[in-house]
Amino acid sequence: MFKRLLMSVATLWLLSVLIFAGARMLPGNVGRTMLGPFADAEAVAVLNHELGTDRPLLVQYGSWIGGFVTGDLGESYAYRAPVAPFLWSALRNSGKLALVAFLMVVPLGLLGGTVAALYRDRPPDRILSAVGLSATIVPEFVSGIVLLLVFSVWLRWFPISATAPEGAGPLTQLYHLILPALPLVLVLFGYIARMARAGMIEALDADYTRTAILKGLSFPRVIWRHVLRNALLPTISVIATQTVYLIGGLVVIEILFHYQGIGSLIYTAANKKDFPMLQAGIMAVGILFTAMTLLADLLYAALNPRIRHRGGE
């Protein structure tokens, strides 16, 4: 476990280097971007000096990562205000959207995989597998545009914007988030259902399942007590990593539905060359991804006695 934790820290450090280098490779000049194409060259130089973007790269990196580790995320170039409130607000919004999608896709994916396995190689299995595969290969922006046109513009069942009015209650917020969550559900349903199906088939063919049936246990009890727990083990890792995707891969959906989440924040910061905001946003997604992957490993080990035994040796 300690080795796994050490690898996570090393991965995050490497990610910080890549983020910093990638941000500095964006074309254009920060001062020029902020002041506009007709600004005086001297004013641009003064602004760059004020922001510290004319310092050596190693000094800039040291200053940024030192502040980040101690909780100082810096000040936004674009808004001239601390980054932290913008970042927390965006993460909170993305968390709401991801939670709605998560609560929709996980039960659907597990149910779809379970039904497909129970009806292996029969019409329900073939239909569910075809639907899952088709939904997975359709990009979010395609399904998002189609859903937006059909359910918001044509039928007017859902609002165009995912952002609820100021002071709206939980039900109103949920109503605004259902349609943006659907493209994410469509993309992720196939992954989760396929993993659940494969795990279920393996568990159904296992000796302990046959033994349980020979002992006279009812089929629903065998499924509930002996099959599901073992079948869901490999699915846990997929769900955990796809959950992070829900948070980190929302750029298209958040822009399409005018939603102020972490994807929109990163996109806007990249366009404005707002390095502190851009770096903090991507690092936050990286930390979430690492934490969720670690959590998936811990859950997998907790549910799998063989992994626990191996770890204790």
C-alpha positions as CSV (number, residue, x, y, z in Angstrom):
1,M,0.0,0.0,0.0
2,F,2.8,2.4,0.9
3,K,4.4,1.6,-2.5
4,R,1.1,2.4,-4.2
5,L,0.8,5.7,-2.4
6,L,4.4,6.6,-3.3
7,M,3.6,5.9,-7.0
8,S,0.6,8.1,-6.8
9,V,2.6,11.0,-5.4
10,A,5.3,10.5,-8.1
11,T,2.6,10.5,-10.8
12,L,1.1,13.7,-9.5
13,W,4.5,15.4,-9.4
14,L,5.1,14.3,-13.0
15,L,1.7,15.5,-13.9
16,S,2.5,18.9,-12.4
17,V,5.6,19.2,-14.6
18,L,3.7,18.3,-17.7
19,I,0.9,20.7,-16.9
20,F,3.3,23.5,-16.3
21,A,5.3,22.8,-19.5
22,G,2.1,22.3,-21.5
23,A,0.7,25.7,-20.3
24,R,3.9,27.5,-21.2
25,M,3.8,26.0,-24.7
26,L,0.5,27.6,-25.5
27,P,1.0,30.1,-28.4
28,G,0.9,33.9,-27.6
29,N,2.0,36.2,-24.9
30,V,0.1,36.5,-21.6
31,G,0.4,40.3,-21.4
32,R,-0.6,40.7,-25.1
33,T,-3.6,38.4,-24.6
34,M,-4.8,40.3,-21.7
35,L,-4.2,43.8,-23.0
36,G,-5.2,43.2,-26.6
37,P,-3.4,43.3,-30.0
38,F,-3.1,47.1,-30.0
39,A,-1.6,47.5,-26.6
40,D,1.7,49.3,-26.2
41,A,4.7,46.9,-26.1
42,E,6.0,48.7,-22.9
43,A,2.7,48.1,-21.2
44,V,2.7,44.5,-22.2
45,A,6.2,44.1,-20.8
46,V,5.2,45.8,-17.5
47,L,2.2,43.5,-17.1
48,N,4.3,40.4,-17.8
49,H,6.8,41.5,-15.2
50,E,4.0,42.2,-12.7
51,L,2.5,38.7,-13.3
52,G,6.0,37.1,-13.2
53,T,5.7,35.5,-16.6
54,D,9.1,36.9,-17.6
55,R,10.9,35.1,-14.8
56,P,13.0,31.9,-15.6
57,L,10.7,28.8,-16.0
58,L,12.3,26.9,-13.1
59,V,11.6,29.9,-10.8
60,Q,8.0,30.1,-12.0
61,Y,7.5,26.3,-11.5
62,G,9.0,26.4,-8.1
63,S,6.8,29.3,-7.0
64,W,3.6,27.7,-8.4
65,I,4.1,24.1,-7.1
66,G,5.3,25.4,-3.7
67,G,2.2,27.5,-3.4
68,F,-0.1,24.7,-4.6
69,V,1.3,22.2,-2.1
70,T,0.7,24.7,0.8
71,G,-2.8,25.5,-0.4
72,D,-2.1,28.8,-2.2
73,L,-3.5,28.3,-5.7
74,G,-2.4,31.8,-6.8
75,E,-4.3,34.6,-8.4
76,S,-6.1,34.5,-11.7
77,Y,-4.5,36.5,-14.5
78,A,-7.9,37.1,-16.1
79,Y,-10.0,38.0,-13.0
80,R,-7.3,39.4,-10.8
81,A,-8.8,37.4,-7.9
82,P,-7.8,34.3,-6.0
83,V,-8.1,31.1,-8.0
84,A,-9.5,29.0,-5.2
85,P,-13.1,30.3,-5.1
86,F,-13.5,29.8,-8.9
87,L,-12.0,26.3,-8.7
88,W,-14.2,25.1,-5.8
89,S,-17.3,26.5,-7.4
90,A,-16.5,24.8,-10.7
91,L,-15.7,21.5,-9.0
92,R,-19.0,21.7,-7.0
93,N,-21.0,22.3,-10.2
94,S,-19.2,19.4,-12.1
95,G,-19.7,17.2,-9.0
96,K,-23.5,17.8,-9.2
97,L,-23.6,16.9,-12.9
98,A,-21.3,13.9,-12.4
99,L,-23.4,12.7,-9.4
100,V,-26.6,12.8,-11.5
101,A,-24.9,10.9,-14.4
102,F,-23.4,8.4,-11.9
103,L,-26.7,7.7,-10.2
104,M,-28.2,7.0,-13.6
105,V,-25.5,5.0,-15.3
106,V,-24.3,2.7,-12.5
107,P,-27.6,1.0,-11.8
108,L,-28.5,0.9,-15.5
109,G,-25.0,-0.6,-16.4
110,L,-25.1,-3.2,-13.7
111,L,-28.6,-4.2,-14.5
112,G,-27.9,-4.3,-18.2
113,G,-24.8,-6.5,-17.7
114,T,-26.6,-8.8,-15.3
115,V,-29.5,-9.3,-17.7
116,A,-27.2,-9.8,-20.6
117,A,-25.2,-12.5,-18.7
118,L,-28.4,-14.3,-17.5
119,Y,-29.6,-14.4,-21.1
120,R,-26.2,-15.1,-22.6
121,D,-26.2,-15.5,-26.4
122,R,-30.0,-14.9,-26.5
123,P,-31.9,-11.9,-27.9
124,P,-31.8,-9.8,-24.7
125,D,-28.0,-10.3,-24.5
126,R,-27.5,-9.4,-28.2
127,I,-29.8,-6.3,-28.0
128,L,-28.1,-5.0,-24.8
129,S,-24.6,-5.6,-26.2
130,A,-25.5,-3.9,-29.5
131,V,-27.1,-0.9,-27.7
132,G,-24.1,-0.6,-25.3
133,L,-21.6,-0.7,-28.1
134,S,-23.5,1.7,-30.3
135,A,-23.9,4.2,-27.4
136,T,-20.2,3.9,-26.5
137,I,-18.9,4.9,-29.9
138,V,-21.1,7.9,-30.3
139,P,-19.2,11.0,-29.1
140,E,-20.8,13.1,-26.4
141,F,-21.1,16.2,-28.6
142,V,-23.1,14.2,-31.2
143,S,-25.5,12.7,-28.8
144,G,-25.6,15.9,-26.8
145,I,-26.6,18.0,-29.8
146,V,-29.2,15.4,-30.9
147,L,-30.7,15.3,-27.4
148,L,-30.7,19.1,-27.1
149,L,-32.5,19.5,-30.4
150,V,-35.1,16.9,-29.7
151,F,-35.9,17.4,-26.0
152,S,-35.1,21.1,-25.6
153,V,-35.8,22.7,-28.9
154,W,-38.5,20.5,-30.5
155,L,-40.4,18.9,-27.6
156,R,-39.4,21.5,-25.0
157,W,-39.4,19.0,-22.2
158,F,-36.0,20.2,-20.7
159,P,-34.3,23.6,-20.6
160,I,-31.5,24.4,-23.0
161,S,-29.1,25.5,-20.2
162,A,-27.9,23.2,-17.5
163,T,-27.5,26.1,-15.1
164,A,-30.6,26.5,-12.8
165,P,-31.8,30.0,-11.8
166,E,-30.2,31.6,-8.8
167,G,-31.6,30.2,-5.5
168,A,-33.3,27.2,-7.3
169,G,-34.2,24.2,-5.1
170,P,-32.7,20.7,-5.5
171,L,-35.5,19.4,-7.7
172,T,-35.2,22.3,-10.1
173,Q,-31.4,21.9,-10.3
174,L,-31.9,18.2,-10.9
175,Y,-34.4,19.0,-13.7
176,H,-31.7,21.2,-15.4
177,L,-29.0,18.5,-15.1
178,I,-30.9,15.4,-16.4
179,L,-30.5,16.2,-20.1
180,P,-26.8,17.1,-19.9
181,A,-26.2,13.9,-17.9
182,L,-27.7,11.7,-20.6
183,P,-24.8,11.9,-23.2
184,L,-22.4,10.8,-20.4
185,V,-24.7,8.0,-19.4
186,L,-24.9,6.8,-23.0
187,V,-21.1,6.8,-23.3
188,L,-20.4,5.0,-20.0
189,F,-23.3,2.5,-20.1
190,G,-21.5,0.2,-22.5
191,Y,-18.3,0.0,-20.5
192,I,-20.0,-0.8,-17.2
193,A,-22.5,-3.2,-18.7
194,R,-19.7,-5.1,-20.6
195,M,-17.6,-5.4,-17.4
196,A,-20.6,-6.5,-15.4
197,R,-21.6,-9.1,-18.0
198,A,-18.1,-10.6,-18.2
199,G,-17.9,-10.8,-14.4
200,M,-21.3,-12.3,-14.1
201,I,-20.6,-15.0,-16.8
202,E,-17.3,-15.9,-15.1
203,A,-19.1,-16.1,-11.7
204,L,-22.0,-18.2,-13.1
205,D,-19.5,-20.7,-14.6
206,A,-17.5,-21.0,-11.3
207,D,-17.5,-24.1,-9.2
208,Y,-18.9,-22.4,-6.1
209,T,-22.0,-21.4,-8.1
210,R,-22.6,-25.0,-9.3
211,T,-22.0,-26.2,-5.7
212,A,-24.5,-23.7,-4.4
213,I,-27.1,-24.8,-6.9
214,L,-26.5,-28.5,-6.1
215,K,-27.0,-27.7,-2.4
216,G,-30.6,-26.7,-3.4
217,L,-30.4,-23.0,-3.0
218,S,-32.9,-21.0,-5.0
219,F,-31.5,-19.4,-8.2
220,P,-32.2,-15.8,-7.0
221,R,-30.4,-16.5,-3.7
222,V,-27.4,-18.0,-5.6
223,I,-27.3,-14.9,-7.8
224,W,-27.6,-12.5,-4.9
225,R,-25.3,-14.2,-2.4
226,H,-22.7,-16.0,-4.5
227,V,-22.6,-14.5,-8.0
228,L,-23.0,-10.7,-7.7
229,R,-20.3,-10.1,-5.2
230,N,-17.7,-11.9,-7.2
231,A,-19.0,-10.7,-10.5
232,L,-18.8,-7.0,-9.5
233,L,-15.1,-7.1,-8.5
234,P,-13.7,-6.2,-11.9
235,T,-16.5,-3.7,-12.4
236,I,-15.5,-1.6,-9.4
237,S,-12.3,-0.4,-11.0
238,V,-14.1,0.5,-14.2
239,I,-16.8,2.4,-12.3
240,A,-14.2,4.3,-10.2
241,T,-12.1,5.4,-13.2
242,Q,-15.2,6.3,-15.3
243,T,-16.5,8.4,-12.3
244,V,-13.4,10.5,-12.6
245,Y,-14.0,10.7,-16.4
246,L,-17.4,12.2,-15.4
247,I,-15.7,15.0,-13.6
248,G,-12.7,15.5,-15.9
249,G,-14.2,14.9,-19.3
250,L,-17.1,17.3,-19.2
251,V,-15.6,20.0,-21.4
252,V,-17.9,19.4,-24.4
253,I,-21.0,18.8,-22.3
254,E,-20.5,21.9,-20.1
255,I,-19.8,24.2,-23.0
256,L,-22.8,22.7,-25.0
257,F,-25.2,23.2,-22.2
258,H,-23.7,26.5,-20.8
259,Y,-22.7,25.0,-17.5
260,Q,-20.0,26.5,-15.3
261,G,-18.1,23.4,-14.3
262,I,-14.4,22.4,-14.2
263,G,-14.4,21.6,-18.0
264,S,-15.6,25.1,-18.8
265,L,-13.2,26.6,-16.4
266,I,-10.2,24.8,-17.9
267,Y,-11.3,25.6,-21.5
268,T,-11.8,29.3,-20.7
269,A,-8.5,29.5,-18.8
270,A,-6.6,28.0,-21.7
271,N,-8.2,30.5,-24.1
272,K,-7.2,33.4,-21.9
273,K,-3.7,32.0,-21.1
274,D,-4.7,32.2,-17.4
275,F,-1.9,29.9,-16.2
276,P,-2.8,29.8,-12.5
277,M,-6.4,28.9,-13.2
278,L,-5.5,26.4,-15.9
279,Q,-2.8,24.7,-13.9
280,A,-5.0,24.5,-10.7
281,G,-8.0,23.1,-12.7
282,I,-6.0,20.3,-14.4
283,M,-4.1,19.5,-11.2
284,A,-7.5,19.2,-9.4
285,V,-8.7,16.7,-12.0
286,G,-5.4,14.8,-11.8
287,I,-5.7,14.6,-8.0
288,L,-9.3,13.4,-8.2
289,F,-8.3,10.7,-10.8
290,T,-5.4,9.5,-8.6
291,A,-7.6,9.4,-5.5
292,M,-10.4,7.5,-7.2
293,T,-8.0,5.0,-8.7
294,L,-6.5,4.4,-5.3
295,L,-9.9,4.1,-3.8
296,A,-10.8,1.5,-6.5
297,D,-7.7,-0.5,-5.6
298,L,-8.6,-0.4,-1.9
299,L,-12.2,-1.5,-2.6
300,Y,-11.0,-4.3,-4.9
301,A,-8.6,-5.5,-2.2
302,A,-11.3,-5.3,0.5
303,L,-13.7,-7.4,-1.5
304,N,-11.2,-9.9,-2.8
305,P,-9.7,-12.2,-0.1
306,R,-6.9,-13.3,-2.5
307,I,-5.6,-9.7,-2.9
308,R,-5.8,-9.1,0.9
309,H,-3.9,-12.3,1.6
310,R,-1.2,-11.4,-1.0
311,G,-0.9,-7.9,0.4
312,G,-0.4,-9.2,3.9
313,E,2.5,-11.5,2.9
